[in-house]
Amino acid sequence: MQKRAVITLGGAVVLAIITVGLARSWIEQQVASTTTAPETEKAESVKIVVAEIPLRFGDTIRAEHLRLVDWPAEMQPRGAFHSITDLTLDDERRVALRAIEEGEPLRESSISGFGGRASLSSVIDEGMRASTIRVNDIHGVAGFVLPGDRVDIMLTRNLGMDTNSAQTPDKLVTELLLQNVRVLGIDQDANEKRQNPGVAKAITVEVTPDQAQKLVLAQQLGTLSLALRGVADARPEQPARSIRLSDLSIGEANDAVDDEPESKPEPRRVVRQSAPAGPSDPSVRVFRGTNASRVEVPRDRTPSAQTANSFDNRPLSGPANGDPVPLWSNPADN
C-alpha cells in the first residue's frame, strides 16, 4: 500500500516538473518575440524632416526651424525630405506655401523651390482660377471672411428701368450666383492662419474658368455680396431660387417652430332617450280673467268591456263618441 502511494507521488512530481518546464519555455519565447519587435520596427523606420515651430504662408525655411525624427518607412508621406540640408542653402532660400504646424512633415508641395517666393499661384488647385471681387464692410461680412473660408456669392440687380432710366424698386432681385467658393486671399493677404478680422476692399476666390467669367459679368450688372458658410456646411442649396421684393416677409424666424398638433374635440357621448310608453294627454290653457289654468284633455281610449251583471246601459259620452268635453267640466264625470 505504501509502495503504491510512493509511486503515485513520484509520478505527480514528474508531471509537475514537465509542466513547469513547458510553461517556462513558452514564456521565454513570448519575451523574446516582444524584445525583437522594436528592433525590427526600428530597422524599418526612416528619418524625415518636420517643422520645429509653426510656419506660416511666406515664412522662410531655416535650419533652426526644422528637425529630424524617426518615421515608419511604410507610412512616410509622399514628397517628404530626409535631410535638412536638402531644404537650406546659404545663398538660396525656400519659403512655405501654406501653413505648416509644429511636428508636421515638410513636403515638396508645401514649400517653394530654391529662390522661390510665396505666390498665390502656388496654392491654386489644378484647373482652377483666382478671381477678385470688390467688397466693403457690409458685402464682405464685416471682415470676418478669412483665407481658407468657404462663401456663397450673391448678385443683387434691377431687372427693369422706367422711362426716365431710373431704377424701379419692384424690379429688384437677389440671386445666388456661386456656392461653396474657397477664399484664397483678403486684399494682399493669403495667410490661412490669419486670426484677426479686418474690413477688406477686395476678396480673391478660387473658381473655375466659367465661374470667373460669370463674376466679371456680374460685377457690371449689379452688386456682389458674400455669405459666409459654416466649417461643416458644404452642401449646395437645391434649387437655388431668386428672391424678389414680394418674397420679403415680416417676422420670419430662422428656427423652425414645431406646430402644435391641433386639439381634437373630445367625442360627445350620445345617449338615446327611450320613447315614452304611450303618448301623453294633450292639455289646454284656460284663462278666466287674469287667472290661467291648464286642463288636460284625455285622448280617445276604448272603454273596457262591461261586466255581465252591469245594469248601466247608457251610451258612453266623451271623446270616445266624438262629444266635446266642456272645458269647465271635470273629465272624470263623463
C-alpha positions in Angstrom: 0.0 0.0 0.0 2.8 2.4 0.9 4.7 1.4 -2.3 1.7 2.4 -4.5 1.4 5.8 -2.7 5.1 6.5 -3.3 4.8 5.6 -7.0 1.8 7.9 -7.4 3.5 10.7 -5.6 6.6 10.3 -7.7 4.5 10.4 -11.0 2.8 13.6 -9.9 6.2 15.2 -9.2 7.4 14.3 -12.6 4.3 15.7 -14.3 4.7 18.9 -12.3 8.3 19.3 -13.4 7.4 18.7 -17.1 4.5 21.3 -16.8 6.8 23.9 -15.3 9.4 23.4 -18.0 6.9 23.8 -20.8 5.4 26.9 -19.2 8.9 28.4 -18.8 9.8 27.7 -22.4 6.6 29.3 -23.7 7.2 32.4 -21.5 10.8 32.8 -22.8 9.5 32.6 -26.4 7.0 35.4 -25.8 9.6 37.6 -24.1 12.0 37.0 -27.0 9.4 38.0 -29.6 8.5 41.2 -27.7 12.1 42.2 -27.3 12.9 41.7 -31.0 9.8 43.6 -32.3 11.2 47.1 -31.5 14.5 46.2 -33.2 12.6 45.1 -36.3 10.4 48.3 -36.2 13.5 50.4 -35.7 15.2 48.8 -38.7 12.2 49.7 -40.9 12.0 53.4 -39.8 13.5 56.3 -41.7 14.5 59.9 -40.9 12.3 62.7 -42.2 12.3 66.4 -41.7 9.5 68.0 -39.7 8.8 71.6 -38.6 10.2 72.5 -35.2 8.0 75.6 -34.9 4.7 76.6 -36.7 5.4 78.1 -40.1 3.0 80.5 -41.9 2.5 81.3 -45.6 5.6 83.1 -46.9 7.9 82.2 -44.0 11.5 81.5 -45.0 12.6 77.9 -44.3 15.7 78.0 -42.0 17.7 75.2 -40.4 16.6 76.2 -36.9 13.0 75.7 -37.9 13.5 72.1 -38.7 14.4 68.8 -37.1 14.8 65.1 -38.0 12.5 62.4 -36.5 12.1 58.7 -36.9 9.1 57.8 -39.1 7.8 54.4 -40.1 9.1 53.7 -43.6 5.8 52.3 -44.9 3.9 55.4 -43.5 6.2 58.2 -44.7 4.3 61.0 -46.6 4.8 61.4 -50.3 7.4 64.1 -51.1 9.0 64.1 -47.7 12.6 65.3 -47.1 15.2 63.1 -45.4 17.9 65.7 -44.8 17.8 69.3 -43.5 20.5 70.3 -46.0 18.1 69.5 -48.8 16.0 72.4 -47.7 18.5 75.0 -46.7 21.4 76.6 -48.7 23.5 79.7 -47.8 22.7 81.6 -51.0 19.2 80.3 -51.8 16.0 80.3 -49.7 12.8 78.4 -49.8 9.5 79.7 -48.3 6.4 78.0 -47.0 3.5 78.0 -49.5 0.9 77.2 -46.8 0.6 76.9 -43.0 2.7 74.1 -41.5 2.1 73.1 -37.9 4.7 72.0 -35.4 5.7 68.4 -35.9 4.2 68.2 -39.4 6.4 66.7 -42.1 7.6 69.1 -44.8 6.7 68.0 -48.4 7.6 69.3 -51.8 4.1 70.6 -52.3 4.1 72.7 -49.1 7.3 74.7 -49.8 8.7 76.6 -52.8 11.8 75.8 -54.8 15.2 77.4 -54.1 15.0 81.1 -54.7 11.2 80.9 -54.9 8.7 83.2 -53.3 5.3 82.8 -51.8 2.9 83.5 -54.7 -0.8 82.9 -54.8 -0.4 80.8 -57.9 1.3 78.1 -55.8 -1.9 77.4 -53.8 -4.4 77.3 -56.7 -5.6 73.8 -57.5 -5.1 72.4 -61.0 -7.8 73.6 -63.4 -8.9 76.4 -61.1 -8.5 80.2 -61.4 -8.2 83.1 -59.0 -10.7 85.9 -59.4 -11.1 89.0 -57.3 -14.3 90.9 -56.5 -14.8 94.2 -54.8 -16.5 94.3 -51.4 -16.9 96.6 -48.4 -17.7 96.2 -44.7 -21.3 95.2 -45.5 -20.9 93.0 -48.5 -17.8 91.4 -47.1 -19.4 90.1 -43.9 -17.8 92.8 -41.8 -14.3 91.5 -42.4 -15.0 88.1 -40.8 -14.2 86.2 -44.0 -10.6 84.9 -43.8 -8.4 83.0 -46.3 -9.5 79.3 -46.4 -13.1 80.0 -45.6 -16.0 79.0 -47.9 -18.5 81.6 -49.1 -21.6 81.9 -51.3 -21.6 84.8 -53.7 -25.0 86.6 -54.3 -25.9 89.1 -57.0 -28.4 91.9 -56.5 -29.6 93.7 -59.6 -32.5 95.6 -61.1 -34.4 93.8 -63.9 -36.3 96.9 -65.1 -35.9 100.6 -65.7 -38.7 103.2 -66.1 -39.0 105.8 -68.9 -36.6 108.1 -67.0 -33.9 105.4 -66.8 -34.4 105.3 -63.1 -34.4 102.1 -61.1 -37.7 100.7 -60.1 -37.7 99.1 -56.6 -40.3 96.5 -57.5 -37.9 95.0 -60.1 -35.0 94.4 -57.6 -33.9 90.7 -57.3 -31.2 88.9 -55.5 -29.8 85.7 -57.0 -27.4 83.1 -55.6 -24.7 83.2 -58.2 -22.0 80.8 -56.8 -21.9 78.4 -53.9 -19.2 76.9 -51.6 -16.4 79.0 -53.1 -13.0 78.9 -51.4 -11.4 82.2 -50.4 -7.8 82.5 -51.4 -6.9 85.9 -50.0 -8.1 89.1 -48.4 -6.7 92.1 -50.1 -3.0 91.1 -50.4 -3.0 88.6 -47.5 -3.2 84.9 -48.3 -2.3 83.6 -44.8 -4.8 80.9 -43.8 -3.8 81.3 -40.2 -4.9 84.9 -40.0 -6.8 85.3 -36.8 -7.9 88.9 -36.6 -10.8 90.0 -38.9 -10.5 93.2 -40.8 -12.5 95.2 -43.3 -11.3 94.3 -46.8 -11.8 96.1 -50.1 -11.2 93.0 -52.3 -11.7 89.3 -51.9 -9.9 86.7 -54.1 -11.7 83.4 -54.6 -10.9 80.2 -56.3 -13.3 79.4 -59.2 -13.4 77.6 -62.5 -12.8 79.4 -65.8 -16.6 79.6 -66.5 -17.3 80.9 -63.0 -14.6 83.6 -63.4 -16.4 84.9 -66.5 -19.6 85.0 -64.6 -18.1 87.0 -61.8 -16.7 89.6 -64.2 -20.0 90.0 -65.9 -22.0 90.0 -62.7 -19.9 92.9 -61.3 -21.2 95.0 -64.3 -24.8 94.1 -63.7 -25.2 94.8 -60.0 -23.8 94.4 -56.5 -22.0 91.3 -55.3 -22.3 90.2 -51.7 -20.8 87.4 -49.7 -22.4 84.9 -47.3 -20.0 83.1 -45.0 -20.6 79.3 -44.8 -20.0 77.1 -41.7 -17.0 74.9 -41.5 -19.0 71.7 -41.8 -21.6 73.0 -44.3 -20.6 72.1 -47.8 -24.0 71.1 -49.2 -25.2 73.3 -52.1 -28.8 74.7 -51.9 -31.1 72.9 -54.3 -32.7 74.5 -56.1 -31.3 78.0 -55.7 -34.1 80.5 -56.4 -34.2 84.2 -56.9 -35.6 86.4 -54.1 -37.8 89.3 -55.1 -39.5 92.2 -53.3 -42.7 90.2 -53.0 -40.8 87.5 -51.0 -39.9 89.8 -48.1 -41.9 88.9 -45.0 -42.1 90.4 -41.6 -41.2 88.4 -38.5 -39.7 85.4 -40.3 -37.9 83.0 -37.9 -34.7 81.1 -38.5 -35.5 78.2 -36.2 -38.3 76.0 -37.3 -41.1 76.0 -34.8 -42.9 72.7 -34.4 -46.5 73.2 -35.0 -48.5 72.0 -32.0 -51.0 69.3 -33.0 -54.5 70.6 -33.3 -56.5 69.5 -30.3 -59.3 67.3 -31.5 -62.6 67.8 -29.8 -63.5 65.0 -27.4 -66.2 62.8 -28.7 -69.5 63.5 -27.1 -71.5 60.6 -25.7 -74.8 60.4 -27.3 -77.5 59.0 -25.1 -80.6 57.8 -26.7 -83.7 58.5 -24.8 -86.2 55.7 -24.7 -89.5 56.6 -26.3 -92.4 57.1 -23.8 -94.6 54.2 -23.2 -97.6 56.0 -24.7 -98.5 59.4 -26.0 -99.1 62.0 -23.3 -102.5 63.6 -23.0 -102.9 67.0 -24.6 -103.6 70.0 -22.5 -105.4 73.3 -22.9 -104.7 76.6 -21.1 -107.9 78.2 -19.8 -108.0 81.9 -19.0 -110.6 83.2 -16.5 -110.0 86.8 -16.3 -106.4 87.2 -15.2 -106.1 83.7 -13.9 -104.8 80.9 -16.1 -105.1 77.2 -15.6 -104.2 74.1 -17.6 -106.7 71.4 -18.3 -105.7 68.0 -19.6 -107.8 66.5 -22.4 -108.0 62.7 -22.4 -107.2 61.0 -25.7 -109.6 58.6 -27.4 -109.5 55.4 -25.5 -111.5 52.3 -25.9 -113.6 51.6 -22.8 -113.2 48.4 -21.0 -115.9 45.7 -21.6 -118.8 45.9 -19.3 -119.4 43.1 -16.9 -122.4 40.8 -17.4 -124.2 42.0 -14.3 -123.9 45.6 -15.2 -127.3 47.4 -15.4 -125.9 50.7 -16.8 -126.8 50.6 -20.5 -126.3 54.3 -21.1 -124.2 55.2 -24.1 -120.8 56.4 -23.3 -120.2 60.0 -23.9 -117.0 62.0 -24.2 -114.1 61.9 -26.6 -114.7 58.2 -27.4 -118.1 59.2 -29.1 -116.9 62.4 -30.5 -118.7 64.5 -28.0 -116.9 67.6 -26.9 -115.7 67.8 -23.3 -116.7 71.1 -21.7 -113.6 73.0 -20.5 -115.2 73.8 -17.2 -116.4 70.2 -16.5 -114.4 67.5 -14.9 -113.4 64.9 -17.3 -113.9 62.2 -14.7 -117.7 63.0 -14.7 -118.0 61.9 -18.2 
